[in-house]
Amino acid sequence: MKIGLVLSGGGARGIAHLGIIKALQEMGLTFDQISGTSAGAIVGALTAQGYSPDESLKLLESSSFMKHLRPAWNRMGLLRLDTAIDLFRKYIPHDSFEGLHIPLHVVAVDLTDGVQVLFEKGELIRPVLASCCLPGIFEPMLINKRQYIDGGVLNNLPIEPIEDKIDIVIASHCNPFGKDRPVRSARGVIERSLILAVQSKTRDKFSRCSLLIEPHDLVGYGPTDISKAREVFRIGYQHTIAMRADIEQVLQGCS
């Protein structure tokens, strides 16, 4: 029985994926395929490389990720992500999809053609970061002279790359529907608008998942709440532990 893991985007909320993965691994689950977009692409890459959830959390906390962001002076975004490439090469030195322990599939969007693009071979780090280039915030990532932006713009729950390769699709969705925090800033307006823009496209995919893990308590956190990483991690972990009976039922039904 092959298990596939699908990881949504969500900015800092995506750290909940690590808590969810930790709980699933404690239940004895292993993953044969991983598909992710945006924050899910980063978590997916670290997991596919072999880092444990706790190791990945410490890595993200200690790497001072924000210090590796630089202003994008060409005005195509506020910040650049390409300056973080060398940082990630410290942790994934082979920089290739083929060097990962688990097959990984990453979705980004070709800004010129307006279509989603699947990366699963060759260079790894640049496509992963391209998948995180939130429009208006990060400058598009240039790969082979093409500009790429956040994969969540067109596909925030990329189950398609793996659903024909596995028996069970476990989806970790860290953008729960429902009332969010009151919006009190321009940044909040942008964040909330982007979340709403992708929600309608994501909802229809839930029925195609064998198991959906969506911690509702994440509603209280925003995509930029990186300082609350451990709280978000704990929410993902505790929510998944509470779902143990449902998870076991799905596994038994598919065995």
Secondary structure by P-SEA (a helix, b strand, c coil): cbbbbbbbbbccccaaaaaaaaaaaaacccccbbbbcaaaaaaaaaaaacccaaaaaaaaaacccccccccccccccccccccaaaaaaaacccccccccccbbbbbbbcccccbbbbbcccccaaaaaaaacccccccccccccccccccccccccccccccccccbbbbbbccccccccccccaaaaaaaaaaaaaaaaaaaacccccbbbbcccccccccccccaaaaaaaaaaaaaaaaaaaaaaaaaaac
